[in-house]
Amino acid sequence: MSGAVLQWGSLGLRSNLFLSPLAGYTNLPFRLVVRELGGVDLCTTDLVNARSLIERNSKALKLIESSPADRPLAVQLFGAVPEEMRDAALHLESLGVASVDINMGCPVRKVCRVGGGSAMMTELGRTQHLVRTMVEAVKIPVTAKMRLGWDDDNITAPDLARALEDVGIAAIFVHGRTREQGFGGTVNLGGIRRVVEAARRVPVIGNGDVTTPEAAKHMLEITGCAGVSIGRGAFYDPWIFRRTRRLLDAGECVPEPPFEERIQVMRRHLDLMVEVFGEGHGCLMFRKIAPWYAKRFGPVNEFNKRVVHLASRSQFEEILAHYLRWRKQFCDDQGQLLPKYRPQQLHPSFLATAAEVDRDPAAATRQSVPVPRGPVEVW
């Protein structure tokens, strides 16, 4: 794509598809993987504690680690003290970060109890003051990631969107669930649409259960949002941005990548983990990442039970070689999985038809995407 398709503040973006922050997963190696595959422009780091960043805590600094290939980059901050959030934003601006995102959506108690995450949706005046403090301090765009509200009785996102617009927020990301829902139940596209309608001047980016290009297109059409942000769906399918871009631009439904390409990209991901974190720690972290790639491999028990003990790059190749031999029993003469062993197509909760839900009310919940375990338990 050439030229900007979205503009917020001084930042022009070449794609309206975004990588969402996912604690413990959307680090530099994974961001580089999805950028190399294409279709995405702005990517966001794991959520970072503003106070830890100001104090130059080593873990916080590792969370914002980047490279020239990792551009444009947004850093997501959480915190409830305006001065700390302001100072953290100023520091990020000095490092060349393209945008700062404020976490107003994390449902985890240890984030909410200090006034961050979803708790920021319950006190509009206080949150508005915090955002104004940040916007007035930096020249780069400040955005916000929120949920629809605290619970079904407190859908505050439309009011919050308007309040944040008034103090200069550049864009709003909205996850179509409440804090009470966590990551269960159905994403409420109507709720996202109400935020789109409430925001008079800034782009609203939809988020939640986008696991296929068709789901991204559906969310854009039904809600009227300016773009789609994808988190967990990108772990099932790091190609989802490229495939969605093709669907939106050319109307072409590109099939999921072949097994061999999945293996190639998984190797690339591990190489980057080793490069960024060192072999020992990188392999340790990859123990929880490899099974996500494997979810689309077909029969995978023999791979998963070994990869959770991964300790070195050479051991990974041994595990993979063993798995490839074992997997042959489920394939035809051409090496393709027999039909009964092929992974089922992914179905986002909000694409379950009304008839399906009437027949089986649990259908939408069953279709939801599992949440990877990360440092912040369910974010």
MOJO-V902086 format. One line per field, one symbol per residue. phi: phi as a letter, one per 20 degrees, with the letter a starting at -180 (. if undefined). A space follows every 10 residues. Layout:
phi: ???
//
This chain:
phi: .dmedbccle eddebedcef fbgnceeggf gfgffffnnd cfdcfgfcfg ffffflgfff fffegbbgfd cfcddedcrc egffffffff ffffenffbd ddfccfefgf effenelfff eecfffffff fggfffecef fddcdcdfrf bfeceegfff gfffgfdnfe acdcefceff fmdemefeff fffffgfffe cdfddebpme dbgfffffff ffemfeacdc dfgfefbfeg ffffgfffec mdeeffffgf ffffffffff gffffednff fffgffgeeg ffgfgdengb gffffeffdg cbfffgffff fffffffgfd defenegfgf dfffffcggf effgfffffb gegfffffeg effcgegce
//
